[in-house]
Amino acid sequence: MTGEAHSSTHPPLPPTTEDARYSQLRLLRSKRVGPVTYHRLLAQFGSAQNALDALPEVARSAGLKGYETCPADAVDAEIKLAKAAKARLLCCSDPEYPAPLAALKDAPPLLWAIGDLSLLQRPLIAIVGARNASSLGRRMTRTLAQDLGAAGYVVVSGLARGIDAAAHEAALNSGTVAVQAGGVDVIYPAENTRLASAIAETGLRVSEQPMGRTPQARDFPKRNRIIAGLASAVVVIEAAARSGTLITAQDALDLGREVLAVPGHPFDPRSSGCNRLIRDGAVLVRNAADVIDALPPAQPAQPRPRPQPATNQRPPAEVPSAQPQHRSLAETHALHQQILDRLGPSPTSETVLMRDLALPPQDLAPALTDLELDGSILRQPGGMLSKCAPDDDTAH
């Protein structure tokens, strides 16, 4: 089950100097400059610095008064955070930038990366699925990820709880790439902090978002598109009829990638999306051989021996105080319920909620994001929050 592939519409760029990287980051962080606009400006003006110089006048011509490009201080702050996180800025012109992603007409111009960049040069297969995955779904995910890794493939997923986490864990030794919805230095959900640290040791974490950014609902579809763009195929394991997982599958079809699905019981709502994909022509997956057989003929690179992290290099048991507090699933559910109990249809200030719950911002923010993604709360202007009727989860 494949879709139509897009060819790149942006021209190849010359090797990137450090000054050019700085200008490119500043251009991309300027208001109203997304990937498509970025590539158009670079093609029109020849360099990021030339585009920055021309951008205010371009904005005025478009009817925007008082337009200002991203200030240098903001870029300096982001680079400082990147150095602290040991993140590298990957540009479209870099040889390490993944070719399948670079071929997209709206390819992310820049990616922050932590870990082993060589994984991006190997064949990649995405495994995605439900956050509230079943035991069988997790077991299938682990088996599939291990077998694909043994066959030389790198497993790509989104570092979410459930299927994503199981896929990353099973592929730690063979190679895994985690695409993050927020900044590459911001771990969401917090329960995956240990896993994210392990991926940084033996795998790779990437994000197109600014350093330090807490993921918002609108960031997840962008992350899903990068997952689909990196992989030659997307395997779906458990997905509701309306879910972010199916958005990833649709992105894969749009980009000409193969879409495969693991069937599930008709009475399990977590399988309705997978069963529908199979009904509509997706390849039915029983094992890794089904995935490999569905791919175009290609000889995957053999995985090089990957060092095991030493015992004394394991992530610390406690999350630093600057990071969100690690909570068990029961504690997270209890916190979500406390928040919902204090909210109603009338907007309530986030500051008031923080005071009532006696929680610091770094602990409250991830919980609010979770509830926002679940459709339980609504953010309004001025830092106000209100409770809304639950809806199907379309972010993942």
Secondary structure, 3 states (H helix, E strand, C coil): CCCCCCCCCCCCCCCCCHHHHHHHHHHHCCCCCCHHHHHHHHHHHCCHHHHHHHHHHHHHHCCCCCCCCCCHHHHHHHHHHHHHHCCEEEECCCCCCCHHHHCCCCCCCEEEEEECHHHHHCCEEEEEECCCCCHHHHHHHHHHHHHHHHCCCEEEECCCCCHHHHHHHHCCCCCEEEECCCCCCCCCCHHHHHHHHHHHHHCEEEECCCCCCCCCCCHHHHHHHHHHHHCCEEEEECCCCCCHHHHHHHHHHHCCCEEEEECCCCCCHHHHHHHHHHHCCCEECCCHHHHHHHCCCCCCCCCCCCCCCCHHHCCCCCCCCCCCCCCCHHHHHHHHHHHHHHCCCCCEEHHHHHHHHCCCHHHHHHHHHHHHHCCCEEEECCCEEEECCCCCCCCC
